Amino acid sequence: MSAQAVAEGGPEPVGGRGTATGGPEQAVGKGAAAGQRHVGGQARAVAGHADGYEEQAYYRPLWIEEPARRRRLPDPVRTSAVRAVLITAVTLIQAVIAFLSTLAESWLAFPMVLSSVASTVVATWAALDVWVTRQVWNQRHGVVSEPSSTARTLRRERRRARRQARATERAQERIRRQDGAGQLSHP
């Protein structure tokens, strides 16, 4: 079979001349690029020559990036969430150690029970911290669209400050132009 027929997506030989490994092959489907085929789990590029075709290794990337389905959490919220997960993990480890120490009737059981109770309080606080941080971030950065939102007031103040800065700059420019208007030459 010619290299042109292979490149155009025609039928390919199996296990014959031109296979790199001599192993099992898969023909390239409609979704793959022309001039490629899969041999032994790896994609191979087919280069045409006058007497046949020759294969070159073509490696697919290790992963293909896909667009995120949800937006990334804001940095303060993500930080508090990571903190909460770590505290919760430590609390669960302490609870397991307390349980196993109690079963083994070890002296370590009582201190571990006390520390796991304290850690439970801290883990509850960390979970509430995630919720509070998220609510504060939403209100400050305009995600919550309500008339009482702080973000709306902040945006209004920023616009007012920018407008005032532009007006001041225009006034300064006008003063500079008027100063030199009556002069015939510069000093």
C-alpha positions in Angstrom: 0.0 0.0 0.0 1.3 3.5 -0.8 2.0 6.2 1.8 -0.5 8.4 0.0 -3.3 5.9 0.7 -2.3 5.7 4.3 -2.1 9.5 4.7 -5.6 9.8 3.1 -7.1 7.5 5.7 -7.3 4.3 3.6 -7.0 0.8 5.0 -3.7 0.0 6.6 -1.8 -3.2 6.7 -1.7 -5.0 10.1 1.5 -6.6 11.3 3.2 -6.3 7.9 6.0 -4.1 6.5 6.3 -0.7 8.1 5.1 -1.5 11.6 7.5 -0.2 14.3 6.9 -2.9 16.9 5.3 -5.6 14.9 2.6 -5.7 17.6 -1.1 -4.9 17.5 -2.2 -1.8 15.6 -5.2 0.4 15.5 -6.3 2.2 12.4 -6.6 5.9 12.7 -10.3 6.9 13.0 -12.0 10.1 11.7 -11.0 12.0 14.9 -7.3 11.6 14.6 -5.0 13.6 12.4 -4.2 12.4 8.9 -0.8 10.6 8.7 -1.0 9.0 12.1 -1.8 5.6 13.5 -1.7 4.0 16.9 0.9 1.1 17.4 1.2 -0.6 20.8 -0.6 2.2 22.6 1.5 5.0 21.1 0.6 7.3 18.2 2.9 7.0 15.2 3.4 9.6 12.4 3.6 8.1 8.9 6.0 9.8 6.5 5.7 8.8 2.8 8.5 7.6 0.6 8.7 6.3 -3.0 9.2 2.7 -2.0 6.8 2.6 1.0 6.3 4.5 4.2 8.3 4.9 7.4 6.9 5.6 10.9 8.2 8.1 13.3 7.3 8.2 17.0 4.6 10.8 17.8 3.9 11.2 21.5 0.7 12.6 22.9 0.9 15.0 25.8 0.6 13.6 29.2 -2.6 15.5 29.9 -4.9 17.8 27.9 -6.1 20.9 29.7 -9.9 21.3 29.7 -11.7 24.5 30.6 -12.8 24.7 34.2 -16.5 24.0 34.8 -16.6 26.3 37.8 -14.7 29.5 38.5 -11.8 29.3 40.9 -12.4 30.3 44.5 -11.1 33.7 45.6 -7.8 33.6 47.4 -9.0 34.4 50.9 -11.8 31.9 50.6 -9.5 29.2 49.3 -7.0 29.9 52.1 -9.6 29.5 54.8 -11.0 26.4 53.1 -7.6 24.7 53.0 -7.0 25.7 56.6 -10.4 24.1 57.6 -9.6 20.9 55.7 -6.2 20.5 57.4 -7.7 21.2 60.9 -10.5 18.7 60.2 -8.0 16.1 59.1 -6.0 16.5 62.3 -9.2 16.3 64.3 -10.2 13.0 62.7 -6.7 11.6 63.2 -6.9 12.6 66.9 -10.3 11.0 67.3 -9.1 7.7 65.8 -6.0 7.7 68.1 -8.3 8.4 71.1 -10.6 5.6 70.1 -7.8 3.1 69.6 -6.0 4.2 72.8 -9.3 3.7 74.7 -9.6 0.2 73.3 -6.0 -0.6 74.2 -6.6 0.9 77.7 -3.5 3.1 77.2 -2.6 6.1 79.3 -2.7 8.2 76.1 -6.5 7.8 75.8 -7.5 10.6 78.2 -5.2 13.3 76.8 -6.2 12.4 73.3 -10.0 12.6 74.1 -9.4 16.0 75.6 -7.4 17.2 72.6 -9.9 15.8 70.1 -12.7 17.7 71.9 -10.7 20.9 71.7 -9.9 20.2 68.0 -13.6 19.7 67.3 -14.3 23.2 68.6 -11.5 24.6 66.4 -12.6 22.6 63.4 -16.1 24.0 63.8 -14.7 27.5 64.0 -12.6 26.9 60.8 -15.7 25.7 58.9 -17.6 28.9 60.1 -14.6 30.9 59.0 -14.9 29.6 55.5 -18.5 30.6 55.3 -17.9 34.1 56.8 -14.9 34.8 54.6 -17.0 33.8 51.5 -19.9 36.1 52.5 -17.6 39.0 53.2 -15.7 38.5 49.9 -19.0 38.3 48.0 -20.3 41.5 49.5 -17.1 43.5 49.0 -16.5 42.4 45.4 -20.0 42.8 44.0 -21.1 39.2 43.6 -24.2 39.9 45.6 -26.2 42.4 43.6 -28.4 44.1 46.1 -29.0 47.8 46.7 -27.5 47.5 50.2 -24.3 45.9 48.9 -21.1 47.5 50.1 -19.5 46.8 46.7 -21.9 49.1 44.9 -20.9 52.0 47.2 -17.2 51.2 46.8 -17.5 51.2 43.0 -19.4 54.5 43.2 -16.7 56.1 45.3 -14.0 54.8 43.0 -15.8 56.2 39.9 -16.2 59.6 41.7 -12.5 59.7 42.6 -11.5 58.9 39.0 -13.8 61.6 37.6 -12.4 64.1 40.1 -8.8 63.2 39.2 -9.5 63.6 35.4 -11.2 67.0 36.0 -8.2 68.2 38.1 -5.8 67.0 35.3 -7.8 68.8 32.6 -7.9 72.0 34.7 -4.1 71.8 35.2 -3.6 71.3 31.4 -5.9 74.2 30.7 -3.9 76.5 33.1 -0.6 75.4 31.4 -1.9 76.2 28.0 -3.2 79.6 29.1 0.1 80.6 30.7 1.9 80.4 27.4 -0.8 81.8 25.2 0.3 85.4 25.2 4.0 84.8 24.8 5.8 85.2 21.5 8.8 83.1 22.5 9.7 81.0 25.5 11.9 82.5 28.2 
